[in-house]
Amino acid sequence: MVIGDRYELDDLPLGQGGMGAVYGGHDRRLDRRVAVKFLRFPGGHDEELERRFIREARILARLEHPGAPVLYDFGTYDQRLFQVMQFIEGVTVADLVSEYGPLPVPWAAAIAAQACAVLTAAHALSICHRDLKPTNLMLCPDGSVKVLDFGLAMLRESDGAQFTRVGQILGTPAYMSPEQIQRGVAGPKSDLYALGCVLHEMLTGKPLFTGPTEYAVFDKQVKELPPSVPDVPVELDRLIAELLEKQPENRPADAVTLYERLQPFAVDLPMLPGFLNPPSVPSPGRMYARMVGRVL
């Protein structure tokens, strides 16, 4: 299928989510690989999903950071909205943990720290992700991390709409903060709570809170204390416990603070065979980042 006389899509989708399906494709005009996300309406036309899809595009257009996908184009094809984005090679953290098992401490800290860098840029623009989870974090072959899917993101200052229906809680239960569940509100520290859930999962190999129903998981998020993470440095375990505090004011101050506290653990990263390029393959991204890192 070709849309807009320009984007030639692969036959099968790369993945499907609550709002739409993502296809790999080729931009004939600029001769490059792209990812195309289509909005889908499971039960007929849905104005709320349409507004959310448009808002996601506007957020991606504002968020300029190497750890977030670049939005190339936006339009309508056959009465369906679509986004054209940077095609990203890599593996989601969910698949990484599923195949590798619990990650080494340096890698778990490095992935979380890179996510903090993206959150710092987003929060500075008053953008809260609201759906940070392992399937929305992608590890690229050069070791960089991309934060994906801003479909539930919220502009705290300018976006007054909550985009929720009566009785509906938006998000993924296993990574939702207590304040999202109880009051339907989210702020930067809600993203930090979600990242705490992800960090706990990366180090243990399994989700923090599970249950037979969404409401069982909600109940645990609100009431149950998280278990300690075995076989990790005491300070890292303490940091994760702070991230998973039920009250937002008891969590780290912001993503910058969390980044600084994760740095000491993100050292001497071992190779992850099968997931990363070997050291012999030059990494222009890392070369560039090393020089930027020397700027005081």
C-alpha positions as CSV (number, residue, x, y, z in Angstrom):
1,M,0.0,0.0,0.0
2,V,1.2,3.5,-0.9
3,I,-0.2,6.5,1.0
4,G,0.1,10.1,-0.2
5,D,1.8,8.9,-3.4
6,R,4.9,8.8,-1.2
7,Y,5.1,6.3,1.6
8,E,5.2,2.6,0.6
9,L,4.2,0.4,3.6
10,D,5.3,-3.1,4.4
11,D,2.5,-5.8,4.3
12,L,2.5,-6.6,8.0
13,P,2.6,-4.1,11.0
14,L,5.6,-3.9,13.3
15,G,3.2,-3.7,16.2
16,Q,-0.2,-2.6,17.4
17,G,-1.3,-0.6,20.4
18,G,-4.4,1.0,21.9
19,M,-4.5,3.8,19.4
20,G,-3.2,2.3,16.2
21,A,-0.9,0.1,14.2
22,V,2.7,0.9,13.2
23,Y,4.1,-0.2,9.9
24,G,7.6,-0.1,8.5
25,G,7.8,1.7,5.2
26,H,9.8,3.5,2.6
27,D,9.7,7.2,1.7
28,R,9.9,7.2,-2.1
29,R,10.6,10.9,-2.3
30,L,13.5,11.1,0.1
31,D,14.6,7.4,-0.3
32,R,14.7,6.5,3.4
33,R,13.2,4.0,5.8
34,V,10.3,5.3,7.9
35,A,7.7,4.1,10.5
36,V,4.1,5.0,9.8
37,K,1.5,4.9,12.6
38,F,-2.1,4.7,11.7
39,L,-4.9,5.7,14.0
40,R,-7.5,3.0,14.2
41,F,-11.0,3.1,15.7
42,P,-11.9,-0.3,17.2
43,G,-15.6,0.5,17.6
44,G,-16.2,3.1,15.0
45,H,-15.1,6.7,14.8
46,D,-13.8,8.0,18.1
47,E,-13.3,11.8,18.5
48,E,-11.3,11.4,21.7
49,L,-8.8,9.0,20.1
50,E,-8.5,11.4,17.2
51,R,-7.7,14.3,19.5
52,R,-5.2,12.2,21.4
53,F,-3.5,11.1,18.2
54,I,-3.2,14.7,17.0
55,R,-1.9,15.7,20.4
56,E,0.8,13.0,20.3
57,A,2.0,14.4,16.9
58,R,2.2,17.9,18.3
59,I,4.1,16.7,21.3
60,L,6.6,14.8,19.2
61,A,7.0,17.9,17.0
62,R,8.0,19.9,20.1
63,L,10.2,17.3,21.8
64,E,13.6,17.6,20.2
65,H,15.8,15.0,21.8
66,P,18.0,12.2,20.5
67,G,16.2,9.8,22.8
68,A,12.8,10.5,21.2
69,P,11.7,9.5,17.7
70,V,11.6,12.3,15.1
71,L,8.2,13.1,13.6
72,Y,8.6,13.6,9.8
73,D,5.0,14.1,8.6
74,F,1.4,14.0,9.6
75,G,-1.7,13.7,7.5
76,T,-4.9,11.8,6.5
77,Y,-5.3,8.8,4.1
78,D,-8.6,7.3,3.3
79,Q,-10.1,9.2,6.3
80,R,-7.5,7.8,8.7
81,L,-4.9,9.9,10.4
82,F,-1.3,8.9,10.2
83,Q,2.1,9.9,11.5
84,V,5.4,9.3,9.7
85,M,8.3,8.9,12.1
86,Q,11.9,8.0,12.2
87,F,12.4,4.3,11.8
88,I,14.3,2.9,14.8
89,E,16.2,-0.3,14.8
90,G,16.4,-2.1,18.1
91,V,14.7,-4.2,20.7
92,T,12.2,-3.1,23.4
93,V,13.3,-3.5,27.0
94,A,10.4,-5.9,27.4
95,D,11.8,-8.2,24.8
96,L,15.3,-7.7,26.1
97,V,14.3,-8.8,29.6
98,S,12.2,-11.6,28.3
99,E,15.2,-13.1,26.3
100,Y,18.1,-12.1,28.6
101,G,16.5,-12.3,32.0
102,P,17.4,-9.9,34.8
103,L,19.8,-7.3,33.4
104,P,23.2,-6.5,34.9
105,V,23.0,-3.5,37.3
106,P,25.1,-1.3,35.0
107,W,22.7,-1.8,32.0
108,A,19.6,-1.4,34.1
109,A,21.0,1.9,35.4
110,A,22.2,3.1,32.0
111,I,18.8,2.4,30.4
112,A,16.9,4.2,33.2
113,A,19.4,7.1,33.1
114,Q,18.9,7.6,29.4
115,A,15.1,7.6,29.9
116,C,15.7,10.3,32.6
117,A,17.4,12.4,30.0
118,V,14.4,12.2,27.7
119,L,12.0,12.9,30.6
120,T,14.0,15.9,31.6
121,A,13.5,17.4,28.1
122,A,9.8,16.4,28.2
123,H,9.1,17.8,31.7
124,A,10.8,21.0,30.8
125,L,8.1,21.4,28.1
126,S,5.4,20.5,30.6
127,I,5.0,17.1,29.0
128,C,4.2,14.1,31.1
129,H,4.5,10.7,29.3
130,R,2.0,8.9,31.5
131,D,2.7,5.5,30.0
132,L,6.3,4.7,30.5
133,K,6.8,0.9,30.4
134,P,9.3,-1.7,29.0
135,T,7.5,-1.9,25.7
136,N,7.9,1.9,25.3
137,L,11.7,1.8,25.8
138,M,13.8,0.6,22.9
139,L,17.5,-0.3,23.2
140,C,19.3,0.4,19.9
141,P,22.3,-1.6,18.6
142,D,24.7,1.2,19.7
143,G,23.4,1.1,23.3
144,S,21.3,4.2,23.0
145,V,17.7,4.2,24.3
146,K,14.6,5.7,22.7
147,V,11.4,6.6,24.6
148,L,8.4,5.7,22.4
149,D,4.7,6.2,22.3
150,F,3.6,9.5,23.6
151,G,0.0,8.7,22.9
152,L,-1.1,9.2,26.5
153,A,1.2,12.2,27.1
154,M,-0.3,15.3,28.7
155,L,0.7,18.9,28.3
156,R,0.3,20.0,31.9
157,E,0.1,23.8,31.4
158,S,-1.8,24.2,28.2
159,D,-3.9,21.1,27.8
160,G,-6.8,21.2,30.1
161,A,-8.6,18.2,28.6
162,Q,-8.1,15.0,30.6
163,F,-9.0,12.7,27.7
164,T,-10.7,10.2,30.0
165,R,-14.2,8.7,30.1
166,V,-16.2,8.1,33.2
167,G,-14.9,5.0,34.9
168,Q,-11.9,4.7,32.6
169,I,-8.3,4.9,33.8
170,L,-5.7,5.6,31.1
171,G,-2.4,3.8,31.4
172,T,-0.9,0.4,32.0
173,P,-1.8,-0.9,35.5
174,A,1.6,-2.5,36.2
175,Y,3.4,0.9,35.8
176,M,0.8,3.4,37.0
177,S,1.4,5.6,40.0
178,P,-1.0,5.6,42.9
179,E,-2.1,9.2,42.2
180,Q,-3.0,8.2,38.6
181,I,-5.1,5.3,39.9
182,Q,-6.8,7.1,42.8
183,R,-7.2,10.7,41.4
184,G,-6.7,10.4,37.7
185,V,-3.9,13.0,37.9
186,A,-0.3,12.7,36.7
187,G,2.8,14.9,37.0
188,P,6.5,14.5,36.4
189,K,6.8,12.3,39.5
190,S,4.3,9.9,38.1
191,D,6.7,9.3,35.3
192,L,9.4,8.7,37.9
193,Y,7.2,6.1,39.6
194,A,6.7,4.3,36.3
195,L,10.4,4.3,35.7
196,G,10.9,2.8,39.2
197,C,8.6,0.0,38.2
198,V,10.6,-0.5,35.0
199,L,13.9,-0.4,36.8
200,H,12.6,-3.0,39.4
201,E,11.5,-5.2,36.5
202,M,14.8,-4.9,34.6
203,L,16.7,-6.1,37.7
204,T,14.4,-8.9,38.8
205,G,13.2,-10.1,35.4
206,K,9.5,-9.9,36.2
207,P,6.9,-7.2,36.7
208,L,6.7,-5.6,40.1
209,F,3.0,-6.0,40.7
210,T,0.8,-8.6,39.0
211,G,-2.7,-9.9,39.6
212,P,-5.6,-11.7,37.9
213,T,-7.4,-8.4,37.0
214,E,-6.5,-4.8,36.4
215,Y,-8.2,-3.9,39.7
216,A,-6.1,-6.4,41.6
217,V,-3.0,-4.7,40.2
218,F,-4.4,-1.2,41.0
219,D,-5.0,-2.3,44.6
220,K,-1.3,-3.4,44.9
221,Q,0.0,-0.2,43.4
222,V,-1.9,1.8,45.9
223,K,-1.5,-0.3,49.0
224,E,1.3,-2.8,48.8
225,L,5.0,-2.1,49.6
226,P,7.4,-3.1,46.9
227,P,9.8,-6.0,47.7
228,S,13.5,-5.2,47.9
229,V,15.6,-6.1,44.8
230,P,18.0,-8.9,45.7
231,D,21.7,-8.8,44.8
232,V,22.0,-5.1,44.0
233,P,23.9,-2.4,45.8
234,V,22.1,-1.2,48.9
235,E,22.1,2.4,47.6
236,L,20.4,1.3,44.4
237,D,17.8,-0.7,46.2
238,R,17.1,2.4,48.4
239,L,16.8,4.6,45.3
240,I,14.2,2.2,43.8
241,A,12.2,2.2,47.0
242,E,12.2,6.0,46.9
243,L,10.9,6.0,43.3
244,L,8.1,3.6,44.4
245,E,6.9,5.7,47.3
246,K,3.1,6.0,47.3
247,Q,3.2,9.7,47.9
248,P,4.8,11.8,45.1
249,E,6.5,14.2,47.5
250,N,8.6,11.3,48.9
251,R,10.1,10.4,45.5
252,P,13.3,12.0,44.1
253,A,12.8,15.7,43.2
254,D,12.9,15.3,39.5
255,A,14.4,13.4,36.5
256,V,17.7,15.3,36.7
257,T,18.2,14.2,40.4
258,L,17.4,10.6,39.4
259,Y,19.8,10.8,36.5
260,E,22.6,11.9,38.8
261,R,21.9,9.2,41.4
262,L,21.8,6.5,38.7
263,Q,25.2,7.5,37.1
264,P,27.4,5.8,39.7
265,F,25.8,2.4,38.8
266,A,26.0,2.8,35.0
267,V,29.7,2.0,34.7
268,D,31.7,-0.8,33.1
269,L,28.7,-1.9,31.0
270,P,29.2,-5.5,29.9
271,M,28.4,-6.6,26.3
272,L,24.9,-7.9,25.6
273,P,25.6,-10.5,22.8
274,G,22.9,-10.5,20.2
275,F,21.5,-7.1,21.2
276,L,24.4,-4.7,20.6
277,N,26.8,-4.1,17.8
278,P,30.3,-5.5,18.6
279,P,32.9,-3.0,19.8
280,S,34.6,-3.2,16.4
281,V,31.6,-1.5,14.7
282,P,32.1,2.4,14.9
283,S,29.3,4.2,16.7
284,P,28.9,7.8,15.4
285,G,26.3,8.5,18.1
286,R,28.6,7.5,21.0
287,M,31.5,9.4,19.4
288,Y,29.4,12.5,19.3
289,A,28.1,12.0,22.9
290,R,31.6,11.6,24.3
291,M,32.6,15.0,23.0
292,V,29.4,16.6,24.3
293,G,30.1,15.0,27.6
294,R,33.3,16.8,28.0
295,V,31.6,20.2,27.8
296,L,31.3,21.7,31.3
